Amino acid sequence: MSTHSIKYNMFEGKHIHFSPIDNKPLCSYSKKICKQRRLNGYAFCIRREVPEAPEYMHILEDGSAPFKQCSFVAKFKKCTNPIPSHEERGYETHPAYLYYSVSK
């Protein structure tokens, strides 16, 4: 029997691999190997591969994950962060956008 057993059924991507340090499973994103830690209970991390390409948000590869892409738009660009599905973002200004505009 393998020492790497997944204890519950979940959607897995194509790259199932484990940390060389503590032997815990890492993000199984299908497009390439990702060395980020998984979100608890999911096979993917919250990372996005390319900021301009929301389809590459790792957790969104799992259709059953309770996340969706944030719908905030600034300067004709849609926010690329995954947010909890139950959240409705109806902001006129995005919290991250406010941070960056103040910190410049």
Secondary structure in CASP SS format (residue, H / E / C, confidence):
PFRMAT SS
TARGET T0000
AUTHOR 0000-0000-0000
METHOD secondary structure of the structure
MODEL  1
M C 1.00
S C 1.00
T C 1.00
H C 1.00
S C 1.00
I C 1.00
K C 1.00
Y C 1.00
N C 1.00
M C 1.00
F C 1.00
E C 1.00
G C 1.00
K C 1.00
H C 1.00
I C 1.00
H C 1.00
F E 1.00
S C 1.00
P C 1.00
I C 1.00
D C 1.00
N C 1.00
K C 1.00
P E 1.00
L E 1.00
C C 1.00
S C 1.00
Y C 1.00
S C 1.00
K C 1.00
K C 1.00
I C 1.00
C C 1.00
K C 1.00
Q C 1.00
R E 1.00
R C 1.00
L C 1.00
N C 1.00
G C 1.00
Y C 1.00
A C 1.00
F C 1.00
C C 1.00
I C 1.00
R C 1.00
R E 1.00
E C 1.00
V C 1.00
P C 1.00
E C 1.00
A C 1.00
P H 1.00
E H 1.00
Y H 1.00
M E 1.00
H H 1.00
I H 1.00
L H 1.00
E H 1.00
D C 1.00
G C 1.00
S C 1.00
A C 1.00
P C 1.00
F E 1.00
K E 1.00
Q E 1.00
C C 1.00
S C 1.00
F C 1.00
V E 1.00
A E 1.00
K C 1.00
F C 1.00
K E 1.00
K E 1.00
C C 1.00
T C 1.00
N C 1.00
P E 1.00
I E 1.00
P E 1.00
S C 1.00
H C 1.00
E C 1.00
E C 1.00
R C 1.00
G C 1.00
Y C 1.00
E C 1.00
T C 1.00
H C 1.00
P H 1.00
A H 1.00
Y H 1.00
L H 1.00
Y H 1.00
Y H 1.00
S H 1.00
V H 1.00
S H 1.00
K C 1.00
END
